[in-house]
Amino acid sequence: MQLGKVRWYDAGVGRGIIDADDGKVVFLPYHAIEGTDISRFQLTEKQRVEFDLTNEAFSFDGLTGQYRATRMRPVK
């Protein structure tokens, strides 16, 4: 598991960005967020999270990178 902070997340479009502690920029799709409660989509800026990482290229809103989050959940 990796650790990081939410840079931004838009529940309306179901996408966001995580800044990993090791410096990686990680794309966060809504389907990577674990849980069954709708409140799981209420992520806030700078919220600490843990996640797994895949090396899949992405491009979203002018941001290009090579990492995508999977199995993301907030750190308690």
C-alpha positions as CSV (number, residue, x, y, z in Angstrom):
1,M,0.0,0.0,0.0
2,Q,1.1,3.5,-0.8
3,L,0.2,6.6,1.2
4,G,-0.6,10.1,0.0
5,K,-2.9,13.1,0.2
6,V,-5.9,14.0,-2.0
7,R,-4.9,17.0,-4.2
8,W,-8.5,17.3,-5.4
9,Y,-11.5,15.2,-6.1
10,D,-14.7,16.0,-7.9
11,A,-17.6,13.7,-7.0
12,G,-19.6,15.1,-9.9
13,V,-17.2,13.7,-12.5
14,G,-15.9,10.9,-10.3
15,R,-12.2,11.7,-10.7
16,G,-9.4,13.2,-8.8
17,I,-5.7,13.3,-8.1
18,I,-3.6,12.0,-5.2
19,D,-0.1,13.3,-4.4
20,A,1.7,10.2,-3.2
21,D,4.2,10.5,-0.3
22,D,7.0,9.4,-2.7
23,G,6.3,12.2,-5.1
24,K,4.2,10.4,-7.7
25,V,1.1,12.0,-9.2
26,V,-1.7,9.4,-9.1
27,F,-5.0,9.5,-11.0
28,L,-8.0,8.6,-8.8
29,P,-11.1,7.2,-10.6
30,Y,-14.3,6.8,-8.5
31,H,-14.4,3.0,-8.9
32,A,-11.1,2.8,-7.0
33,I,-12.6,4.1,-3.8
34,E,-13.5,1.2,-1.5
35,G,-16.6,1.0,0.6
36,T,-20.4,0.7,0.2
37,D,-21.6,4.0,1.7
38,I,-22.2,7.0,-0.5
39,S,-20.1,9.1,1.9
40,R,-17.0,7.4,0.6
41,F,-17.1,9.9,-2.3
42,Q,-16.8,12.9,0.1
43,L,-13.1,13.3,-0.1
44,T,-11.5,16.6,1.0
45,E,-8.3,18.3,-0.1
46,K,-5.2,17.2,1.8
47,Q,-7.1,14.2,3.2
48,R,-4.7,11.3,3.9
49,V,-5.4,8.1,2.0
50,E,-3.8,4.7,1.3
51,F,-4.1,3.0,-2.1
52,D,-2.5,0.5,-4.4
53,L,-0.9,1.6,-7.6
54,T,-1.0,0.5,-11.2
55,N,1.3,1.7,-14.0
56,E,-1.4,2.7,-16.4
57,A,-1.0,5.9,-18.4
58,F,-3.8,8.5,-18.1
59,S,-4.6,12.0,-19.3
60,F,-7.2,14.1,-17.6
61,D,-7.8,17.8,-17.7
62,G,-4.4,18.6,-19.1
63,L,-2.6,16.4,-16.5
64,T,-0.7,13.5,-18.0
65,G,0.8,10.8,-15.8
66,Q,1.6,7.2,-15.6
67,Y,0.0,6.0,-12.3
68,R,-3.6,5.1,-11.4
69,A,-4.9,4.3,-7.9
70,T,-6.8,1.1,-7.1
71,R,-8.3,0.0,-3.7
72,M,-8.1,3.6,-2.2
73,R,-9.4,4.3,1.3
74,P,-9.0,7.1,3.8
75,V,-6.5,6.7,6.5
76,K,-8.0,6.9,10.0
